[in-house]
Amino acid sequence: MNESINPSNVLKVNIYATEKLNWDHFNYKWNLIFSKNNPSMTFVYVQALAMLELKIEIELWCIK
C-alpha cells in the first residue's frame, strides 16, 4: 500500500485466485488487517491469471 493509504481507506477488495483458498487462514489475516473497517469484497476463482506464474491477484479500491 501507498504510505498515505491505510485499511480505513479501502472501499472494496477484488480477489482472483487460481487455486482453492484456505479460508480459515484468509479470514484470520483479513480480520487482522480490517479489524475496524470491513470493506466489500469480491472473490473469484479463475483458471489462470495474465502472468501464468501468479496464483492470486488482489485489487484494492481506495479513497482518501
The 8 nearest C-alpha neighbors of each residue, nearest first, counted from 0:
[[1, 2, 4, 5, 3, 6, 59, 61],
 [0, 2, 4, 3, 5, 61, 6, 8],
 [3, 1, 4, 0, 5, 6, 8, 63],
 [2, 4, 1, 5, 0, 63, 8, 6],
 [5, 3, 1, 2, 8, 0, 6, 63],
 [4, 6, 7, 8, 3, 9, 0, 2],
 [7, 5, 8, 9, 33, 32, 36, 4],
 [6, 8, 5, 9, 36, 35, 33, 10],
 [9, 7, 62, 61, 6, 5, 63, 4],
 [10, 8, 61, 6, 7, 11, 60, 38],
 [11, 9, 38, 61, 60, 8, 39, 62],
 [10, 12, 39, 60, 38, 40, 9, 59],
 [11, 13, 40, 59, 58, 39, 60, 41],
 [14, 12, 41, 58, 40, 57, 42, 59],
 [13, 15, 57, 42, 56, 41, 43, 58],
 [14, 16, 43, 56, 55, 44, 42, 45],
 [17, 15, 55, 44, 18, 54, 45, 43],
 [16, 18, 45, 54, 46, 44, 47, 55],
 [19, 17, 16, 20, 54, 44, 55, 45],
 [18, 20, 21, 17, 16, 44, 22, 54],
 [19, 21, 22, 18, 25, 16, 24, 23],
 [20, 22, 24, 23, 25, 19, 26, 18],
 [23, 21, 25, 24, 20, 26, 27, 19],
 [24, 22, 26, 25, 21, 27, 20, 28],
 [23, 25, 27, 22, 26, 21, 28, 20],
 [26, 24, 22, 28, 27, 23, 29, 21],
 [27, 25, 29, 23, 28, 24, 22, 30],
 [26, 28, 24, 30, 25, 29, 23, 31],
 [29, 27, 31, 25, 30, 26, 24, 32],
 [30, 28, 26, 32, 31, 27, 33, 25],
 [31, 29, 34, 33, 27, 32, 28, 26],
 [32, 30, 28, 29, 34, 33, 27, 26],
 [31, 33, 29, 30, 34, 28, 6, 35],
 [34, 32, 30, 36, 37, 35, 31, 29],
 [33, 35, 30, 31, 32, 36, 37, 29],
 [36, 34, 33, 37, 7, 32, 6, 30],
 [37, 35, 33, 7, 34, 38, 6, 9],
 [36, 38, 33, 35, 39, 34, 10, 30],
 [39, 37, 10, 11, 36, 9, 40, 12],
 [38, 40, 11, 12, 10, 37, 41, 13],
 [41, 39, 12, 11, 13, 38, 42, 14],
 [40, 42, 13, 14, 12, 43, 39, 11],
 [41, 43, 14, 15, 13, 40, 44, 16],
 [44, 42, 15, 14, 45, 16, 41, 13],
 [43, 45, 16, 17, 15, 42, 46, 18],
 [44, 46, 17, 47, 16, 43, 15, 48],
 [47, 45, 17, 44, 48, 16, 18, 15],
 [48, 46, 45, 17, 51, 49, 54, 50],
 [47, 49, 50, 51, 53, 46, 54, 45],
 [50, 48, 51, 47, 53, 52, 56, 54],
 [51, 49, 48, 52, 53, 47, 54, 56],
 [50, 52, 53, 48, 49, 47, 54, 17],
 [53, 51, 50, 54, 48, 49, 47, 55],
 [54, 52, 51, 50, 55, 48, 56, 49],
 [53, 55, 17, 16, 52, 18, 56, 48],
 [56, 54, 16, 15, 53, 17, 57, 14],
 [55, 57, 15, 14, 16, 58, 54, 53],
 [58, 56, 14, 13, 15, 55, 59, 12],
 [57, 59, 13, 12, 14, 56, 60, 11],
 [60, 58, 12, 11, 61, 9, 13, 57],
 [61, 59, 11, 10, 9, 12, 58, 62],
 [62, 60, 9, 8, 10, 59, 63, 11],
 [63, 61, 8, 9, 10, 60, 4, 7],
 [62, 8, 61, 4, 3, 9, 7, 5]]
